Amino acid sequence: MRTLNIITPVKSDIPGYGNDGTVQEPRAGELQMRRTKGGRSRLWTYPLDTRKYGPIWKQFINLYEKNSP
């Protein structure tokens, strides 16, 4: 996943969540990474072709791209 723009900073309601480095703070323009149980960094993906709501996300992305400058 790529964070394109952040309107309101993301904050967790769970005390201490992410302090162990499993979730990095998103930054505009960067690819989002996550840590595996083994501690390795891995690109965070959402495979649209194999997810229940993948077709809906594809429509949303196409609509966004058509309306972007």
N, C-alpha and C positions, 0 to 999 in steps of 0.2 A: 504494500500500500504506500502511496505517496501522499504526504500531507501537503495540500496545495495552499491553503489559507486558513488561518486561525482567527476567528472573530473574538471568541471568549477563551481565555486560557483554560485548558483541561485540568480539572482537579478531581481527585478521588475522594469519595466520602468514607472510605475505609482507612482508618488511621494506620500509617506505616506502609500502606500498599505501594509497591514500586521502589521502596527504599533499598531493596536487595538487588536492584539492577535488572529485574526481570522485565520491566516495562520502562522504556526510555521516554523522556519528555518529547512530544512531537515538536518539530521545527518546520516552518513553512518551506516547501521546496525539497525536503529530504525524504528519502525512502524510510519507511518505518521498520525498525528491526525489533525482534523479540529474542529472548534467551530460551534455550531448550533446557530440559531438566539436567542435562550434562554440563550446562554453563556456557555453551557455544552460542554465538550470535547467529540469527537466522532471519532472512528476509520474511516479513509478514505478508502473506499472500491470501487471496480469497478467490479460489478457482471458480469462475462464474459458470463454467460448463457442468460442474458436478454438484452445485448447490441448489437447494430448493428454490430460492428466490433469485438465482442467477439471471434468468430472463428479464425479470423486473429491473434488476440493477443495470443490465445492458441497455434497456430502454431509457433509463434515467441518464446514463452516461452519454448516450447518443443525443438525447434532448439537450443536455448541458453543452456538449461540443458544438451543436448546431447554433446555439444562442450565445456562445462565447465570442468575444471580439477577436 
